[in-house]
Amino acid sequence: MSSPITDQPVADRPTPSGPLIVTADEALAEHLVRICAAAGTEPQLLAGAPPPRQVWESAPLVLVGDDLAEHCAGLSRRAGVLLLGLDLDDGEVWIRAVQLGAEHVLFLPDAQTWLLDRIADAAEGVGPPALTVAVLGGRGGAGASTLACALAITAARTGRRTMLIDADPLGGGLDVMLGAEHVEGLRWPDLAGSRGRVSGAELAGALPALHRLTALSWDRSDLLTIPPEAMRSVLAAARRRGGLVVIDLPRHFDAAAGQALEQTDTGLLVVPAELRAMAAADRVAAAARMRLSDLRAVARVPGPAGLAGSEIARGLGLRLAGELPQEPGLSVDVERGAPPGIRKRGPLARFCSSFLDEAMPPVAAAGGGVL
């Protein structure tokens, strides 16, 4: 065991920033220290009870052995207290958990995987998960990638922590649309081997960053698929960072895109106001709704026959997220390296601002830089 159990914190050494472990049971303490090490954090171990009030209240997570539960029951109530049971047959452990104000009662080794994730979350300072929005095209060339970029640009400009994820290997690369193809950082081929838990902070720090957001795109190699396990791990890490995650999805769902849909909160299906586009979009919607309950239509107007957005949404059986008028000069902007949504008063930016104001609480203005 790397850290000895002490009766009180040692004043002349830095206090570990990991969980607080309160137990006099050497075997339990050793087991918990190993789990903390696997999560990449160092705990503070105390055998004396109750712990000092400041230590109890400031720890990101508190793990209390059942041997000292009654000694800690008089401490102030706080979130993030877990009680580690020592005897599966002891029914009174639940009474002690209530007296302690514990969120959960855990027994090792059965709860080890869950506890490892919880400790890692605490070490990362994880809060509410990110709102995750997937953007899909109802047909080829519908403008899904354009809307995905504009959503990310608008969110980042208003101070929201934002990550843009390109899940379409045949889309040409969102880094190009952002004008970031030469910006240093990891691309999907670098992360294709990801498995298990990925650090959200390390992921964000390793990706290309510009326009106040981070972006995960493809490089110019021949890799056209990534394993679904990599998508699951990377997207879970992105969501733990909080804020907004925008995913640009292909129209034909491979296994990785399916994984992305399963972690998506809201889907936006971009549909040009054309009958043939509606027919194609209906097939995309049917496949998406197998994994996603909140799918909304975004109508690109005007169309040749004057179809309204409400008619398109009704025909697809979807809620209408809004109409998206054409934006003059958009194609020229992108060719010159100015990403969609960069014009604050353009139709794209107005649509994105309206959607985000409804979907996410407003945040205080940020001072710039990647949040």
N, C-alpha and C positions, 0 to 999 in steps of 0.2 A: 504494500500500500504506500503510495507516494506521499500522502499527507497524514501526519499523526492526528489522532483525536485529542483535543484539548478541552479543558474545562471552560476557558474563556479565550477570546481572540488575543493573539500575540501582538502587542503594541508596536514592536520594533520591526515588523515586516509588513509588506503590503497585503491588504486584505484581498483574497481571491475574488474575482468578479462573478464567479459561477454560483450555483445553488448553495444554499445553506443546508447542511445535513446535521440533524440533531438526533443522536442515538449513542448509547453506550454499548451497543451490541457490535462487537468487532467484526463478526462475519458479515452482518448487514452493511456496516460502514464500508468494508472492503469491496463488497459487491457494488455499492452505489458509486464509489470512487472509480471503479473500472468502467461503469456506464458513462460517467461524466467524461472520462478520458476518451471514450469512443465518440462522444459528442463534441470533442475538441474544447472542453472547458475544465477549469480547475475549481473544485468546490471548497467551501469552508466547513470544517468539521468541528462540531462541538458536542462534548459529552455532558457538560454541565447544563442544568436546566433550572429555570428558563434562561434562554439567551438574552443578552442585553437588548433593550427595546430598539435601539437604532439598527443593530444587526438584523433583528427579526423583520423590521419594517422595510429595510433597504434591499434585502436580498431579492434577486429576480424571481427566485423559486425557493420554496422551503420544503424539504423532505424530512418528515418526522417519523422516527421509528416508534412503533407501538409501545416499546418499553418506556418511553419518556412522554407519551401522549398526555397523560394526566398532569404532568409537571408543566406542560406548555398550555394547558387549557385556559389559563387565566390571562394569557397574552391578548393583545388587541387583535380584532378580526381583520384579516387581509385576504386578498385574492392570492392564488398560487400556492396554497398549502396542500400538500399531499401526505396522507398517512400510509406508512408501510407496515402492513400487517405481518405478524410473526407466526400466527397459528390459524390455519384455515378453519379449524373447528371452534374458534372462539367467536361466538355470536355477539359478544358485547363490544367488539371492536367498532361496530357501527355506532354504538352509543358514544364511545370516546371520540369518534370522528365528528359527530355533531357537536360535542362539547368543545372540540378543538377548532371547529369551523373549517374543516378540511373539505376540499372540493371532491376528492376521490379517495377511496381506499384501494390500495394496490397490494398484490402479493407477487413476489418474485420466486421463480424466474418467469412465470406466466405473462406478467405485464411488462417484461423488459423492453420489447420493441416499442410499445406505446410510450413508456417512460423515456426511452432514448430520444424519441422525436420531441417530447415535451421539453426535455432538458436542452436540446439543440435549439428549439424555438426560443426558449428563455435566453440562451446565450446570444442569439441573433437580435434579441429585442423585438420579437415578432408581435405585431398587433393584429388588427382586423385584416383578413386577406384582401388582396386587390380585387376590384371589380374587373372581371375578365370579359371582354367583348370580342367576339369573332365576326369578321366581315367576309361575306361570301358573294360571289357573282351569280346572278340568275342565269346568265349566259356568258359566253366568252366576250371579253371587251366591255363588260357592264360597268367597270369602274370600281371594283371592289378594292383593289390595291390603292387606288387614289384616295378612296374614302378612309381606308385604314391609316394611311400616312397622315391624312388631314386630322383625323381624330387624335392621333398621338401628338402631332404638332400643337393642336389647340389645347389639349390637356396640359402639356408641358409648359406652354406659354402662360397658362393661368395658375402655375405653381403646383400642379399635381405631380407626384412621382409617377413617371411613365416609362413603360417598356413596350417596344414594338417588336413583335415576333413574326417572322416571315415563314409560314408553313407551306408555301407553294413553291416547290423546287423548279417548276417550269415558268415561274413568273418573271424571270429576269433579274431578280434581286431587289429588295426594297432599299438596300443601301445605295443603289444607283439612283432611285427615285428621290432619296434624301440628299443626294450629292455627297455621299459618304463612302463611295467605293474604295477610296484610298486612305480612309481613316483606319488607324491601327486598332486591332481588337479581334476577338475570337469570332469565327463563323460556325455554321452548323457542322461542317466536316470535323472541326476541332472538338465538338461536343457529342459526336455520334456514339461514342462509347460510354456515355454517362449512364450510371446505374445507381439506384438507391437515392440517398439524400444528397442534394447539392446545396451548398451554401448560397443563399440569396444574395448576400452582400458581396461574396467573391464573384458570383456570376455577373452582377451589375458592374463591378469594377473591372471585369475582363472584357466587356463588350465595347464596341465602338460607341462613342458618346458625342453627340452634337445636337444643336437646337434644344438643349436642356433635357434630352431624353436619351435612353440607351436603346440599341437596336440589335437584334439577332437576325442575321440574314444568311444567304448562301454566298459562297465564293464562286470563282469561275471554273471550278474543277468539274470532273465528270460525275461526282456523287449526286444522285437524284433522289435518294431515299434515306431516311434515318429510322432506326429501330423505334418501335412504339415506346419501349422502356426509356429511351433517351428523351423523347418528347414528354413523357410523364414526369420524369425527374426534373428536367429543365423548367417546365411550366409550373410545377409545384414550387420550385425555388423562386421563380418570378412572382408568383402569387403571394408568397410569404412576405415579400417586401412591402406589400400594401400599395395603395394608390390605384393605378390603372394599368392593365395589361391589354394590349390590342393585338389580335392575331389575324393575319391575312391567310385565309384558308383556300385551298384549291376547290374547284367544283366537283371533282371526282375524289372521294374520300379514300385515302389509303389508311393503313393501320395507325400511322402516326397522327393523321388528321382526326381520326376517330377518337384517339386519346385526348387531343386538344378539345374537341367538342365536349367530352365528358367533364372537363374542368372549366367550361365556359358558362358564364352567368346569362349573357344575352347575346343573341345572334342577330346581325343585320344583313338581310338579303337584298342586294342591290339589283333592281329590275328596271331596265329601260321600258318606257311606256309604249310597248309594242306587243301585239297579240302573240307573235312567235316567241318573243322573249318571255312572256308570261307562261307559255306552254313549257319552255325549257326550265324556267324557274320553279314550276310546280314539281318537277322531278327532283331538283336539288332540295327543295323544301321538304319533300317526303323523306329523303334520306337523312337530312339534318335533324328532323323532328324525332327520329328514332333515338337520338341521344341528347336532344336539347329541347327543353320545354318552352323557353322564352325565345321565340324566333319572330322577328319583325321585318316588315317590308320597307325598303327605301326606294321610292319611285323616282327614276330619273326622267325629268320632264323638260320640255314638251316632247310629245311623240307625234308621229305623222297623222294619227287619227284623233288626237286630242283626248286620249285616255287620261282620266284623273287618277291621282294616287289612291284615293279611296276605292275606286273601281278595281285597281290592281290588287290592293290588299284584300278586298272582299273576294275577288276571284281566286286568290291563293289561300283564303281562309286564315289570313295572318293579321295581326295588329299593324297599323300603319305607323312607322316611326317618323315619317315626314317625306316631303317632296324635295328633290335636289335639282335645282335648275342648272343649266349649263353655265360654266364660268369662262368668259372670254379670256383668251391669252394663257389658259392653264397649260396647254401642251408646250407652248414656247417657254413658259417659266420652268417647267420640268427639264426641258432640253438644256437650259442654261444653269441648271443646278439649284433652282429654287423649288423646294418641295411643295406639294399640295397643302393648302390650308395656311400658307405663310402670309397671304393677304388677309388681314384681320377683318376687313369689311366685305370680303368676297362671299358668294353663296355657300361655298364649302365650309368656311369658317363659321358662318352664321348657323348653318345646320348643326355643325359639331358642337358649338357653344350651347345651343338649345338642348341638344340631346344630353350633353354632360351635365348641364344644370339640373336636368330632371333626374338623371341616373346617379349622380354623385353629389354629396354636400359640397358647398363652396369652401375654398381654402383661402387663407390669408396670402397676400401677394408675396412671392418668394424673391430673394435677392439675386437669383440667377444660378447657373451651374446645375449639374445633375443632382437631383434630390435623392 
